[in-house]
Amino acid sequence: MKKHFHKISIVIGCILLCGTLTITAVAAVNHTFSYNPNNTSITNTKNENAIKQYIDSINSMNAELSEVVLDDIMTTITFSKSMNAAELEAYVKAYDINIVQLQARGYDKDGNRITFFSRTDKGLEETFRLLNELANSDEVVLAGAIGVYALTSSSSVRDIQNDKNTLLIDSSADQYYNDDTAVSGYERNATSSPDEEKNSFANSIAWDAEELGLVYYEVQ
């Protein structure tokens, strides 16, 4: 697999729920990063410093978070390597992580990056089987999971951050940082139901890290 990327990727959303697989595919615009990772673009010569500064700032926030008692913190975990189902299963069990959304990387025959998004209600083994089936139908090679939106406790944040497979655990979207110190994640982040958050998960830094050569997600 050549380590080069094209300017346009395809993003495929997969919702695995109640026995139904719903797929949406869109062309992704040339990604920019915001540090906050959600908007603005800066020159490539400054990008590496910006993303490293962002990682350092989030790690400092996580250190503070680890000193308090909070459940179900909204986190965006970006992996330092692609993971298969067994590796991801061991990872989430080690830190009592509840996956809300899985992000996976694939490559088409021309080397374009493909991003898959999926729920994991059916379990990781079945989720990966379905993702592989979807990828193969479009002549895409699935590399593996590259990150998750997830809920975890403050007692696990430091250990997740220090895991060799973690590039970043981004907790900045949690309402704790808006001075809501309720222990319950539902009370901090939800409105009328446990599935409805006051705010969105932070964006993954996976794409930006790939662009800068900080990480490469090899096919498992």
PyMOL commands that set and color helices and strands:
alter all, ss='L'
color gray80, all
select helices_A, chain A and resi 44-65+85-94+124-137+154-162+175-178+185-189+206-211
alter helices_A, ss='H'
color red, helices_A
select strands_A, chain A and resi 9-17+20-28+73-83+98-108+113-118+140-152+166-170
alter strands_A, ss='S'
color yellow, strands_A
deselect
rebuild
show_as cartoon
